[in-house]
Amino acid sequence: MDTSLAPVIDKWVQEGNQLKELEIQRIIRHLRSHKRYSQALQVSEWMRDSDLHFRVCDRAVLLDLIRRVRGREAEESYFKSFSYFNSLK
């Protein structure tokens, strides 16, 4: 069973704990190194949707995780949704 991590992270933050970008990146890196791609994707998506700064390298990691978990088509679909990509057309 693959329980969503987003509610767990949200609850932890609501309890007054702080998360910084570097901590989230470290967690994602740790999960990826242990081939826990689905959980790493959940954390990466949480970071993207949060108020934390989501850098280009974070987006690259997210793309890789989307490909690993959801497949190439999902990765391409997400890539095409980038506003700067659409402005190149």
N, C-alpha and C positions, 0 to 999 in steps of 0.2 A: 504494500500500500504506500502510495506516494503522497503524503500530506503536504499541503501548501505551507511554505515557510513564512509567507508575507504576514499572515495574522500573528504569528509568533513574534516576528521582528517588530511589528506595529505595537503589540502589547508591551514588549520590553521597552520601547521608546516612550510609550505613554506612561510607564511607571517611573519616568524621570531619568532613564539612562540615555546617554548620548552615544551616537555612532558617527564616526568621521569617515570620510572617503577612504582613507588608507586602511582603516579597519575592515571596511566592507570589501575592498580589493583583496586584502589578505585572506579573508574568509573564502572569497570566490576562487582565489588561486589555490588554496588548500583543498577545496572541494574538487576542483579540476584535476589536481595532482593525484587524487584518489579515485578518479573516474566517476565522480558523483555529479555528472553533467546536468541532470534534471534539477537537482537541488541548487547547483551553481547558477543555472538559468533563472530559477525563482529568485535568488538573491540579487542577481544582476538586474532583472526586471523590476524588483522592488527599488533598487538604487535609481534606476532610470525614472521611475514614477515618483520618487521622493523629492525633497527639496535639496538634496545633495547635488554637488556639481558632477555632471556626467560628461566626462571628457571623451575625446575622439578614441583614445585607446580603450576606454570602457565600452564604447560602441562596437569596436572591433571584437572585443571579447564576447559581447552579447551576440554578435553575428555568428561567431564560431559556435557558441553554445546552441543557438537556434538551429544551425545546420546539424549539429550532433544529435539533438533531441527531436527536432521536428522535421528535419530533412532539407534538402537543397531548395525545393520550391518555396518553403516557408522563409528560408534565408533570403532568397531573391525578392520575395514579396516585401519583406521588411526593409531590405536595402532600397527598393524602389520607393518606399514611403518617405525616405529622407527628403526634406524640403530642398536642401542644396542640390541633391541629385536631380530633382524635378526641374530646377531652375537651369540646368545645363541643356535641356532639350531645346 
